[in-house]
Amino acid sequence: MPNLVEIRDLHFAYGDRSILSGLEMDFPRGKVVAVMGGSGSGKTTILRLIGGQVRAQRGAISVDGQPVDTRDTRGLYVMRRKMGMLFQHGALFTDLSVFENVAFPLREHTDLPEPLIRDLVLLKLHAVGLRNAAQLKPSEISGGMARRVALARAVALDPQLIMYDEPFAGLDPISMGVTANLIRRLNDALGSTSIVVSHDVHETFHIADYVYFLSQGKIVAHGTPAQMQTSDHPYVKQFVHAEADGPVPFHYPGRSLADDLMQEHRK
């Protein structure tokens, strides 16, 4: 099948508050697909649903042809072995060395002998340019380096699916560019499918094959980065070109300044 991940008629809510509504999404094998949108639009929730951390009220998600079922703990654990996750801000274990952070999923999910684990960890660290930082603690390296360690950990098991939650957040321009290039190179080298949740237009459009735009829990536009660059959709246009006003208003909704001033004048 051409798609590694498929989402069909997905609805998710926290209590009475709707987060996602009627989602239809395809994530083809071997591609980098971006999910973009403003804060609170439901982007990270999509990753949590694919990973089985939360359960949708309605709809279906499949990974490699298998449904994601949060009730099947054993099956979910097996499915997660095919997934790698880069959490926002890295989420490294602060008390473990760089080496031990990358070794963690290998020890958790495999019965490989220690010499082989050592070689695999060093290979992954070499791929992100940090083999010589293996014995350092996360507190001893920069934020950009820590994100690269987290990336090495995410691909430790050569996953079919790699999910990135805001991989560029808080990085300087150099680290941002390095991280973006690593995401693209590792995806192509492993033959994986990558889902990148981000609001950074420049870096994301540089590496993505396809983009979904999310607003208020719904897909409002999708297409290639080139198509999104020239889109006339008001929300996409405002987001891509960083315009202050549009469907997402600059001013918090409510009474106008003129009304407030008139009311005070009448007093």
Stockholm file with secondary structure:
# STOCKHOLM 1.0

chainA/1-267         MPNLVEIRDLHFAYGDRSILSGLEMDFPRGKVVAVMGGSGSGKTTILRLIGGQVRAQRGAISVDGQPVDTRDTRGLYVMRRKMGMLFQHGALFTDLSVFENVAFPLREHTDLPEPLIRDLVLLKLHAVGLRNAAQLKPSEISGGMARRVALARAVALDPQLIMYDEPFAGLDPISMGVTANLIRRLNDALGSTSIVVSHDVHETFHIADYVYFLSQGKIVAHGTPAQMQTSDHPYVKQFVHAEADGPVPFHYPGRSLADDLMQEHRK
#=GR chainA/1-267 SS CCEEEEEEEEEEEETTEEEEEEEEEEEETTCEEEEEECTTSSHHHHHHHHTTSSCCSEEEEEETTEECCTTCHHHHHHHHTTEEEEBTTBCCCTTSCHHHHHHHHHHHHCCCCHHHHHHHHHHHHHHTTCGGGTTSCGGGSCHHHHHHHHHHHHTTTCCSEEEEESTTTTCCHHHHHHHHHHHHHHHHHHTCEEEEEECCHHHHHHHCSEEEEEETTEEEEEECHHHHHTCCCHHHHHHHTTCSSSSSCSSCSSSCHHHHHHHHHHC
#=GC SS_cons         CCEEEEEEEEEEEETTEEEEEEEEEEEETTCEEEEEECTTSSHHHHHHHHTTSSCCSEEEEEETTEECCTTCHHHHHHHHTTEEEEBTTBCCCTTSCHHHHHHHHHHHHCCCCHHHHHHHHHHHHHHTTCGGGTTSCGGGSCHHHHHHHHHHHHTTTCCSEEEEESTTTTCCHHHHHHHHHHHHHHHHHHTCEEEEEECCHHHHHHHCSEEEEEETTEEEEEECHHHHHTCCCHHHHHHHTTCSSSSSCSSCSSSCHHHHHHHHHHC
//
